[in-house]
């Protein structure tokens, strides 16, 4: 039994669920929440287990399935049968795992700055180093290491400082739990051809962690999903270019006939 997810639940209308990236929390979605609510939708932004106000999973082996169990329990509690899931990076891994396990709960799927494949051997090795770093020095040391890769060149210092603040507020247990869950996550590539709902890929032009080429490949595997490349953005495209990100998502939602 997982603890309830902390969340913001705003607006009325067709429900969207927003799944944050690593190692931050649901505060990253402020601009998207506002835009989606203004477009007449209900928006539930959750903190995944171990982030923000949500307790870590009570297990020695945290997994994406543990996150999805907690998410499904939250949807049940809110009475949400079907949602549009929007996940960025770690949030995209969770959204794809939800698609694999409970496709009937998805009205549509937005995968942003993420990947379907599992970790490469190099990434697995760097997860092990990062586990040691976080255990020894805490999340602030990890975000310092990650920052040069998260944002496009020339990103404003204010955004870097915000990411430092958010990351340093996360618990060691939550961050190490996510490192283990990401390291051991299953490859979700085979999920893509079976997706039966509208799918959008969004990626920052300068995303060096999950590059645009991977999103084009995922879109092709998903039967020709749309790819929106956000000019000038890096890996955290929703925070770096919020207006362009929101415009892309809302235009697609209306063309896909989402209520
Ligand atoms: C994220 O932004 O959530 C992370 O870069 C994901 C990862 O480390 O694989």
py3Dmol code that shows the C-alpha trace and the ligand (Angstrom):
import py3Dmol

protein = """\
ATOM      1  CA  UNK A   1       0.000   0.000   0.000  1.00  0.00           C
ATOM      2  CA  UNK A   2       1.577   3.301  -1.091  1.00  0.00           C
ATOM      3  CA  UNK A   3       1.056   6.683   0.567  1.00  0.00           C
ATOM      4  CA  UNK A   4      -1.277   9.113  -1.212  1.00  0.00           C
ATOM      5  CA  UNK A   5       0.381  11.397  -3.735  1.00  0.00           C
ATOM      6  CA  UNK A   6       0.528  15.102  -2.867  1.00  0.00           C
ATOM      7  CA  UNK A   7      -1.100  17.040  -5.649  1.00  0.00           C
ATOM      8  CA  UNK A   8      -2.644  20.207  -7.015  1.00  0.00           C
ATOM      9  CA  UNK A   9      -6.088  19.668  -8.528  1.00  0.00           C
ATOM     10  CA  UNK A  10      -7.404  22.682 -10.448  1.00  0.00           C
ATOM     11  CA  UNK A  11     -10.064  23.471 -12.981  1.00  0.00           C
ATOM     12  CA  UNK A  12     -12.966  21.564 -14.413  1.00  0.00           C
ATOM     13  CA  UNK A  13     -13.392  19.540 -17.559  1.00  0.00           C
ATOM     14  CA  UNK A  14     -11.479  16.727 -19.173  1.00  0.00           C
ATOM     15  CA  UNK A  15      -8.743  15.608 -16.748  1.00  0.00           C
ATOM     16  CA  UNK A  16      -5.017  15.826 -17.383  1.00  0.00           C
ATOM     17  CA  UNK A  17      -2.360  14.391 -15.075  1.00  0.00           C
ATOM     18  CA  UNK A  18       1.073  16.021 -15.024  1.00  0.00           C
ATOM     19  CA  UNK A  19       4.134  13.920 -14.095  1.00  0.00           C
ATOM     20  CA  UNK A  20       7.312  15.785 -13.180  1.00  0.00           C
ATOM     21  CA  UNK A  21      10.969  15.221 -14.004  1.00  0.00           C
ATOM     22  CA  UNK A  22      13.930  14.300 -11.777  1.00  0.00           C
ATOM     23  CA  UNK A  23      15.039  15.487  -9.223  1.00  0.00           C
ATOM     24  CA  UNK A  24      12.319  18.099  -8.743  1.00  0.00           C
ATOM     25  CA  UNK A  25       8.581  18.051  -8.102  1.00  0.00           C
ATOM     26  CA  UNK A  26       5.170  19.195  -9.286  1.00  0.00           C
ATOM     27  CA  UNK A  27       6.076  22.885  -8.939  1.00  0.00           C
ATOM     28  CA  UNK A  28       7.698  22.628 -12.372  1.00  0.00           C
ATOM     29  CA  UNK A  29       4.236  22.621 -13.984  1.00  0.00           C
ATOM     30  CA  UNK A  30       2.961  26.037 -12.795  1.00  0.00           C
ATOM     31  CA  UNK A  31       2.742  27.522 -16.293  1.00  0.00           C
ATOM     32  CA  UNK A  32       1.183  24.407 -17.868  1.00  0.00           C
ATOM     33  CA  UNK A  33      -1.408  24.135 -15.088  1.00  0.00           C
ATOM     34  CA  UNK A  34      -2.470  27.700 -15.704  1.00  0.00           C
ATOM     35  CA  UNK A  35      -2.668  27.268 -19.497  1.00  0.00           C
ATOM     36  CA  UNK A  36      -4.559  23.973 -19.368  1.00  0.00           C
ATOM     37  CA  UNK A  37      -7.038  25.222 -16.776  1.00  0.00           C
ATOM     38  CA  UNK A  38      -7.609  28.382 -18.848  1.00  0.00           C
ATOM     39  CA  UNK A  39      -8.383  26.098 -21.810  1.00  0.00           C
ATOM     40  CA  UNK A  40     -11.220  24.485 -19.832  1.00  0.00           C
ATOM     41  CA  UNK A  41      -9.524  21.374 -18.473  1.00  0.00           C
ATOM     42  CA  UNK A  42      -9.039  19.811 -15.067  1.00  0.00           C
ATOM     43  CA  UNK A  43      -5.370  19.488 -14.152  1.00  0.00           C
ATOM     44  CA  UNK A  44      -3.933  17.180 -11.506  1.00  0.00           C
ATOM     45  CA  UNK A  45      -0.206  17.713 -10.936  1.00  0.00           C
ATOM     46  CA  UNK A  46       1.207  15.045  -8.637  1.00  0.00           C
ATOM     47  CA  UNK A  47       4.413  14.624  -6.652  1.00  0.00           C
ATOM     48  CA  UNK A  48       5.794  11.173  -7.427  1.00  0.00           C
ATOM     49  CA  UNK A  49       6.767   9.020  -4.408  1.00  0.00           C
ATOM     50  CA  UNK A  50       9.679  10.571  -2.490  1.00  0.00           C
ATOM     51  CA  UNK A  51       9.350  14.025  -4.089  1.00  0.00           C
ATOM     52  CA  UNK A  52       7.726  17.230  -2.886  1.00  0.00           C
ATOM     53  CA  UNK A  53       5.086  16.361  -0.315  1.00  0.00           C
ATOM     54  CA  UNK A  54       4.802  12.639  -1.119  1.00  0.00           C
ATOM     55  CA  UNK A  55       6.444  10.033   1.102  1.00  0.00           C
ATOM     56  CA  UNK A  56       8.947   7.642  -0.505  1.00  0.00           C
ATOM     57  CA  UNK A  57       7.807   4.140  -1.397  1.00  0.00           C
ATOM     58  CA  UNK A  58       8.055   1.874   1.640  1.00  0.00           C
ATOM     59  CA  UNK A  59      10.416  -0.633   0.024  1.00  0.00           C
ATOM     60  CA  UNK A  60      14.107  -1.391  -0.415  1.00  0.00           C
ATOM     61  CA  UNK A  61      13.532  -1.820  -4.146  1.00  0.00           C
ATOM     62  CA  UNK A  62      11.762   1.293  -5.497  1.00  0.00           C
ATOM     63  CA  UNK A  63      10.429   0.797  -9.010  1.00  0.00           C
ATOM     64  CA  UNK A  64       8.431   2.521 -11.720  1.00  0.00           C
ATOM     65  CA  UNK A  65       5.705  -0.007 -10.980  1.00  0.00           C
ATOM     66  CA  UNK A  66       5.601   1.308  -7.420  1.00  0.00           C
ATOM     67  CA  UNK A  67       5.131   4.813  -8.816  1.00  0.00           C
ATOM     68  CA  UNK A  68       2.385   3.597 -11.177  1.00  0.00           C
ATOM     69  CA  UNK A  69       0.619   1.758  -8.331  1.00  0.00           C
ATOM     70  CA  UNK A  70       0.589   5.023  -6.369  1.00  0.00           C
ATOM     71  CA  UNK A  71      -0.641   6.947  -9.411  1.00  0.00           C
ATOM     72  CA  UNK A  72      -3.449   4.467 -10.126  1.00  0.00           C
ATOM     73  CA  UNK A  73      -4.529   4.606  -6.465  1.00  0.00           C
ATOM     74  CA  UNK A  74      -4.647   8.394  -6.741  1.00  0.00           C
ATOM     75  CA  UNK A  75      -6.710   8.306  -9.954  1.00  0.00           C
ATOM     76  CA  UNK A  76      -9.109   5.865  -8.285  1.00  0.00           C
ATOM     77  CA  UNK A  77      -9.391   8.084  -5.225  1.00  0.00           C
ATOM     78  CA  UNK A  78     -10.197  11.091  -7.428  1.00  0.00           C
ATOM     79  CA  UNK A  79     -12.694   9.060  -9.475  1.00  0.00           C
ATOM     80  CA  UNK A  80     -10.727   9.606 -12.708  1.00  0.00           C
ATOM     81  CA  UNK A  81     -11.321   6.701 -15.095  1.00  0.00           C
ATOM     82  CA  UNK A  82      -9.421   8.148 -18.063  1.00  0.00           C
ATOM     83  CA  UNK A  83      -6.866  10.923 -18.191  1.00  0.00           C
ATOM     84  CA  UNK A  84      -4.496  12.581 -20.581  1.00  0.00           C
ATOM     85  CA  UNK A  85      -1.041  11.950 -19.101  1.00  0.00           C
ATOM     86  CA  UNK A  86       1.709  14.504 -19.712  1.00  0.00           C
ATOM     87  CA  UNK A  87       5.098  13.347 -18.442  1.00  0.00           C
ATOM     88  CA  UNK A  88       8.508  14.942 -18.846  1.00  0.00           C
ATOM     89  CA  UNK A  89      11.635  12.794 -18.637  1.00  0.00           C
ATOM     90  CA  UNK A  90      11.156  10.710 -15.444  1.00  0.00           C
ATOM     91  CA  UNK A  91       7.474  11.620 -15.766  1.00  0.00           C
ATOM     92  CA  UNK A  92       7.528  10.230 -19.311  1.00  0.00           C
ATOM     93  CA  UNK A  93       8.984   6.933 -18.068  1.00  0.00           C
ATOM     94  CA  UNK A  94       6.089   6.725 -15.598  1.00  0.00           C
ATOM     95  CA  UNK A  95       3.514   7.642 -18.272  1.00  0.00           C
ATOM     96  CA  UNK A  96       4.824   4.905 -20.581  1.00  0.00           C
ATOM     97  CA  UNK A  97       4.705   2.381 -17.757  1.00  0.00           C
ATOM     98  CA  UNK A  98       1.099   3.438 -17.119  1.00  0.00           C
ATOM     99  CA  UNK A  99       0.408   2.951 -20.844  1.00  0.00           C
ATOM    100  CA  UNK A 100       1.891  -0.554 -20.659  1.00  0.00           C
ATOM    101  CA  UNK A 101      -0.073  -1.575 -17.595  1.00  0.00           C
ATOM    102  CA  UNK A 102      -3.374   0.268 -17.858  1.00  0.00           C
ATOM    103  CA  UNK A 103      -3.902   1.572 -21.415  1.00  0.00           C
ATOM    104  CA  UNK A 104      -7.641   1.842 -20.757  1.00  0.00           C
ATOM    105  CA  UNK A 105      -6.916   4.682 -18.291  1.00  0.00           C
ATOM    106  CA  UNK A 106      -5.386   6.879 -21.014  1.00  0.00           C
ATOM    107  CA  UNK A 107      -7.383   9.279 -23.149  1.00  0.00           C
ATOM    108  CA  UNK A 108      -4.173  10.650 -24.660  1.00  0.00           C
ATOM    109  CA  UNK A 109      -0.453  10.758 -23.978  1.00  0.00           C
ATOM    110  CA  UNK A 110       2.118  13.546 -24.140  1.00  0.00           C
ATOM    111  CA  UNK A 111       5.726  12.418 -23.837  1.00  0.00           C
ATOM    112  CA  UNK A 112       8.165  15.279 -23.333  1.00  0.00           C
ATOM    113  CA  UNK A 113      11.981  15.131 -23.262  1.00  0.00           C
ATOM    114  CA  UNK A 114      11.970  11.442 -22.418  1.00  0.00           C
ATOM    115  CA  UNK A 115      12.795   8.053 -23.902  1.00  0.00           C
ATOM    116  CA  UNK A 116      11.162   4.658 -24.252  1.00  0.00           C
ATOM    117  CA  UNK A 117      14.400   2.658 -24.136  1.00  0.00           C
ATOM    118  CA  UNK A 118      15.864   1.523 -20.840  1.00  0.00           C
ATOM    119  CA  UNK A 119      19.181   2.764 -19.473  1.00  0.00           C
ATOM    120  CA  UNK A 120      22.311   2.076 -21.518  1.00  0.00           C
ATOM    121  CA  UNK A 121      25.225   0.396 -19.686  1.00  0.00           C
ATOM    122  CA  UNK A 122      26.903   3.842 -19.435  1.00  0.00           C
ATOM    123  CA  UNK A 123      23.808   5.440 -17.919  1.00  0.00           C
ATOM    124  CA  UNK A 124      23.434   2.557 -15.461  1.00  0.00           C
ATOM    125  CA  UNK A 125      27.031   3.083 -14.390  1.00  0.00           C
ATOM    126  CA  UNK A 126      26.428   6.807 -13.913  1.00  0.00           C
ATOM    127  CA  UNK A 127      23.322   6.024 -11.794  1.00  0.00           C
ATOM    128  CA  UNK A 128      25.601   4.077  -9.435  1.00  0.00           C
ATOM    129  CA  UNK A 129      27.983   7.053  -9.177  1.00  0.00           C
ATOM    130  CA  UNK A 130      25.029   9.375  -8.602  1.00  0.00           C
ATOM    131  CA  UNK A 131      23.660   7.127  -5.849  1.00  0.00           C
ATOM    132  CA  UNK A 132      27.001   7.443  -4.051  1.00  0.00           C
ATOM    133  CA  UNK A 133      27.077  11.204  -4.614  1.00  0.00           C
ATOM    134  CA  UNK A 134      23.579  11.746  -3.204  1.00  0.00           C
ATOM    135  CA  UNK A 135      24.208   9.482  -0.207  1.00  0.00           C
ATOM    136  CA  UNK A 136      27.483  11.286   0.572  1.00  0.00           C
ATOM    137  CA  UNK A 137      26.620  14.891  -0.254  1.00  0.00           C
ATOM    138  CA  UNK A 138      22.868  15.122  -0.785  1.00  0.00           C
ATOM    139  CA  UNK A 139      20.685  16.312  -3.688  1.00  0.00           C
ATOM    140  CA  UNK A 140      22.427  19.738  -3.996  1.00  0.00           C
ATOM    141  CA  UNK A 141      25.601  17.991  -5.213  1.00  0.00           C
ATOM    142  CA  UNK A 142      23.617  16.024  -7.792  1.00  0.00           C
ATOM    143  CA  UNK A 143      21.808  19.040  -9.229  1.00  0.00           C
ATOM    144  CA  UNK A 144      25.147  20.872  -9.605  1.00  0.00           C
ATOM    145  CA  UNK A 145      26.404  17.917 -11.632  1.00  0.00           C
ATOM    146  CA  UNK A 146      23.221  17.750 -13.723  1.00  0.00           C
ATOM    147  CA  UNK A 147      22.673  21.461 -14.398  1.00  0.00           C
ATOM    148  CA  UNK A 148      25.001  21.813 -17.407  1.00  0.00           C
ATOM    149  CA  UNK A 149      23.011  19.053 -19.158  1.00  0.00           C
ATOM    150  CA  UNK A 150      19.476  20.095 -18.194  1.00  0.00           C
ATOM    151  CA  UNK A 151      19.218  23.488 -19.860  1.00  0.00           C
ATOM    152  CA  UNK A 152      20.034  25.006 -23.241  1.00  0.00           C
ATOM    153  CA  UNK A 153      23.184  27.122 -23.529  1.00  0.00           C
ATOM    154  CA  UNK A 154      22.557  30.622 -22.196  1.00  0.00           C
ATOM    155  CA  UNK A 155      19.722  29.609 -19.885  1.00  0.00           C
ATOM    156  CA  UNK A 156      19.004  32.317 -17.304  1.00  0.00           C
ATOM    157  CA  UNK A 157      20.701  32.145 -13.906  1.00  0.00           C
ATOM    158  CA  UNK A 158      17.317  32.607 -12.231  1.00  0.00           C
ATOM    159  CA  UNK A 159      16.122  29.303 -13.690  1.00  0.00           C
ATOM    160  CA  UNK A 160      19.320  27.543 -12.580  1.00  0.00           C
ATOM    161  CA  UNK A 161      18.846  28.915  -9.064  1.00  0.00           C
ATOM    162  CA  UNK A 162      15.236  27.774  -9.017  1.00  0.00           C
ATOM    163  CA  UNK A 163      16.294  24.252  -9.991  1.00  0.00           C
ATOM    164  CA  UNK A 164      18.971  24.307  -7.269  1.00  0.00           C
ATOM    165  CA  UNK A 165      16.342  25.322  -4.696  1.00  0.00           C
ATOM    166  CA  UNK A 166      13.804  22.725  -5.776  1.00  0.00           C
ATOM    167  CA  UNK A 167      16.342  19.897  -5.948  1.00  0.00           C
ATOM    168  CA  UNK A 168      17.882  20.763  -2.593  1.00  0.00           C
ATOM    169  CA  UNK A 169      14.430  20.489  -0.983  1.00  0.00           C
ATOM    170  CA  UNK A 170      14.089  16.816  -1.987  1.00  0.00           C
ATOM    171  CA  UNK A 171      14.989  14.014   0.418  1.00  0.00           C
ATOM    172  CA  UNK A 172      17.978  11.730  -0.030  1.00  0.00           C
ATOM    173  CA  UNK A 173      15.603   8.763   0.148  1.00  0.00           C
ATOM    174  CA  UNK A 174      13.337  10.135  -2.579  1.00  0.00           C
ATOM    175  CA  UNK A 175      16.188  10.961  -4.945  1.00  0.00           C
ATOM    176  CA  UNK A 176      18.047   7.672  -4.440  1.00  0.00           C
ATOM    177  CA  UNK A 177      14.743   5.807  -4.818  1.00  0.00           C
ATOM    178  CA  UNK A 178      14.186   7.432  -8.207  1.00  0.00           C
ATOM    179  CA  UNK A 179      17.748   6.675  -9.309  1.00  0.00           C
ATOM    180  CA  UNK A 180      17.130   2.989  -8.554  1.00  0.00           C
ATOM    181  CA  UNK A 181      13.696   3.013 -10.212  1.00  0.00           C
ATOM    182  CA  UNK A 182      15.086   4.665 -13.360  1.00  0.00           C
ATOM    183  CA  UNK A 183      18.142   2.409 -13.487  1.00  0.00           C
ATOM    184  CA  UNK A 184      16.049  -0.737 -13.281  1.00  0.00           C
ATOM    185  CA  UNK A 185      13.098   0.359 -15.415  1.00  0.00           C
ATOM    186  CA  UNK A 186      11.973  -1.932 -18.217  1.00  0.00           C
ATOM    187  CA  UNK A 187      12.509  -0.987 -21.842  1.00  0.00           C
ATOM    188  CA  UNK A 188       9.184   0.448 -23.026  1.00  0.00           C
ATOM    189  CA  UNK A 189       9.938   0.519 -26.762  1.00  0.00           C
ATOM    190  CA  UNK A 190       7.519  -2.333 -27.436  1.00  0.00           C
ATOM    191  CA  UNK A 191       4.696  -0.314 -25.859  1.00  0.00           C
ATOM    192  CA  UNK A 192       4.794   2.338 -28.592  1.00  0.00           C
ATOM    193  CA  UNK A 193       3.275   0.401 -31.538  1.00  0.00           C
ATOM    194  CA  UNK A 194       0.356  -0.705 -29.353  1.00  0.00           C
ATOM    195  CA  UNK A 195      -0.700   2.798 -28.272  1.00  0.00           C
ATOM    196  CA  UNK A 196      -4.322   3.336 -29.295  1.00  0.00           C
ATOM    197  CA  UNK A 197      -4.773   6.889 -28.048  1.00  0.00           C
ATOM    198  CA  UNK A 198      -3.607  10.231 -29.513  1.00  0.00           C
ATOM    199  CA  UNK A 199       0.108  10.717 -28.807  1.00  0.00           C
ATOM    200  CA  UNK A 200       2.304  13.818 -28.901  1.00  0.00           C
ATOM    201  CA  UNK A 201       6.074  14.025 -28.445  1.00  0.00           C
ATOM    202  CA  UNK A 202       7.588  17.324 -27.308  1.00  0.00           C
ATOM    203  CA  UNK A 203      11.323  17.934 -27.121  1.00  0.00           C
ATOM    204  CA  UNK A 204      13.650  20.866 -26.624  1.00  0.00           C
ATOM    205  CA  UNK A 205      15.766  21.665 -29.671  1.00  0.00           C
ATOM    206  CA  UNK A 206      18.939  21.414 -27.562  1.00  0.00           C
ATOM    207  CA  UNK A 207      17.916  18.471 -25.370  1.00  0.00           C
ATOM    208  CA  UNK A 208      21.201  16.564 -24.977  1.00  0.00           C
ATOM    209  CA  UNK A 209      19.834  13.995 -22.504  1.00  0.00           C
ATOM    210  CA  UNK A 210      16.897  12.742 -24.591  1.00  0.00           C
ATOM    211  CA  UNK A 211      17.543  14.270 -28.034  1.00  0.00           C
ATOM    212  CA  UNK A 212      15.014  15.166 -30.723  1.00  0.00           C
ATOM    213  CA  UNK A 213      16.126  12.249 -32.926  1.00  0.00           C
ATOM    214  CA  UNK A 214      14.916   9.797 -30.273  1.00  0.00           C
ATOM    215  CA  UNK A 215      11.524  11.496 -30.213  1.00  0.00           C
ATOM    216  CA  UNK A 216      11.227  11.199 -33.984  1.00  0.00           C
ATOM    217  CA  UNK A 217      12.043   7.485 -33.691  1.00  0.00           C
ATOM    218  CA  UNK A 218       9.511   7.027 -30.886  1.00  0.00           C
ATOM    219  CA  UNK A 219       6.881   8.885 -32.906  1.00  0.00           C
ATOM    220  CA  UNK A 220       7.494   6.639 -35.926  1.00  0.00           C
ATOM    221  CA  UNK A 221       7.240   3.545 -33.704  1.00  0.00           C
ATOM    222  CA  UNK A 222       3.961   4.902 -32.341  1.00  0.00           C
ATOM    223  CA  UNK A 223       2.497   4.939 -35.853  1.00  0.00           C
ATOM    224  CA  UNK A 224       3.316   8.493 -36.829  1.00  0.00           C
ATOM    225  CA  UNK A 225       2.675  10.565 -33.710  1.00  0.00           C
ATOM    226  CA  UNK A 226       3.345  14.288 -33.952  1.00  0.00           C
ATOM    227  CA  UNK A 227       6.680  15.679 -32.751  1.00  0.00           C
ATOM    228  CA  UNK A 228       6.936  19.282 -31.591  1.00  0.00           C
ATOM    229  CA  UNK A 229      10.472  20.626 -31.267  1.00  0.00           C
ATOM    230  CA  UNK A 230      10.666  23.589 -28.913  1.00  0.00           C
ATOM    231  CA  UNK A 231      13.152  26.077 -30.363  1.00  0.00           C
ATOM    232  CA  UNK A 232      15.798  27.344 -27.980  1.00  0.00           C
ATOM    233  CA  UNK A 233      14.966  24.897 -25.182  1.00  0.00           C
ATOM    234  CA  UNK A 234      17.063  22.128 -23.647  1.00  0.00           C
ATOM    235  CA  UNK A 235      15.907  19.097 -21.629  1.00  0.00           C
ATOM    236  CA  UNK A 236      13.505  21.030 -19.401  1.00  0.00           C
ATOM    237  CA  UNK A 237      11.550  22.451 -22.328  1.00  0.00           C
ATOM    238  CA  UNK A 238       8.401  23.289 -20.350  1.00  0.00           C
ATOM    239  CA  UNK A 239      10.373  25.492 -17.942  1.00  0.00           C
ATOM    240  CA  UNK A 240      12.712  27.029 -20.507  1.00  0.00           C
ATOM    241  CA  UNK A 241      10.113  27.979 -23.125  1.00  0.00           C
ATOM    242  CA  UNK A 242       6.760  27.688 -21.320  1.00  0.00           C
ATOM    243  CA  UNK A 243       4.723  29.684 -23.841  1.00  0.00           C
ATOM    244  CA  UNK A 244       5.954  27.709 -26.848  1.00  0.00           C
ATOM    245  CA  UNK A 245       5.506  24.448 -24.933  1.00  0.00           C
ATOM    246  CA  UNK A 246       1.937  25.344 -23.961  1.00  0.00           C
ATOM    247  CA  UNK A 247       1.030  26.501 -27.469  1.00  0.00           C
ATOM    248  CA  UNK A 248       2.294  23.232 -28.962  1.00  0.00           C
ATOM    249  CA  UNK A 249       0.394  21.083 -26.489  1.00  0.00           C
ATOM    250  CA  UNK A 250      -2.867  23.030 -26.741  1.00  0.00           C
ATOM    251  CA  UNK A 251      -2.808  23.179 -30.555  1.00  0.00           C
ATOM    252  CA  UNK A 252      -2.257  19.417 -30.726  1.00  0.00           C
ATOM    253  CA  UNK A 253      -4.998  18.769 -28.144  1.00  0.00           C
ATOM    254  CA  UNK A 254      -7.500  20.733 -30.163  1.00  0.00           C
ATOM    255  CA  UNK A 255      -6.492  19.114 -33.475  1.00  0.00           C
ATOM    256  CA  UNK A 256      -6.646  15.667 -31.840  1.00  0.00           C
ATOM    257  CA  UNK A 257     -10.215  16.473 -30.783  1.00  0.00           C
ATOM    258  CA  UNK A 258      -9.510  16.248 -27.046  1.00  0.00           C
ATOM    259  CA  UNK A 259     -12.370  17.891 -25.135  1.00  0.00           C
TER     260      UNK A 259
END
"""
ligand_1 = """\
9
LIG
C 14.886 13.774 -15.723
O 14.965 14.925 -16.181
O 13.845 13.357 -15.198
C 16.116 12.899 -15.780
O 17.067 13.455 -16.645
C 15.769 11.505 -16.199
C 16.944 10.561 -16.181
O 17.905 10.799 -15.435
O 16.889 9.538 -16.896
"""
view = py3Dmol.view(width=600, height=400)
view.addModel(protein, "pdb")
view.setStyle({"model": 0}, {"cartoon": {"style": "trace"}})
view.addModel(ligand_1, "xyz")
view.setStyle({"model": 1}, {"stick": {}})
view.zoomTo()
view.show()
